[in-house]
Amino acid sequence: MKLIFDENGNLIESIDDSEDIEEIIDIENDPYWKAPIPVEQRKHRKDKKRTSNKELTLKIALVAISVILLLVILYKIIIVFI
């Protein structure tokens, strides 16, 4: 849209040329367009995160069990020698 004013700032003429312009947006080739993450990839990320948490929990449980067993063995050895 073009607006034409006179010297006093009064509107003389307004030309609406928006009908002549067609705005074409090419989403696939536009480098500034950021497409949303597909649902399949989002689910994969969540599953991956949960897997790593499960692995961490299992490692902590194994370390705890091994420490408890080591303490029990040491306790029995101390009782036998005393």
ABEGO torsion letter per residue (X at the ends): XBBBBBAAGBBABBBBAAAABBBBBBAAABAABBBBBBAAAAAAAAAAAAAAAAAAAAAAAAAAAAAAAAAAAAAAAAAAAX
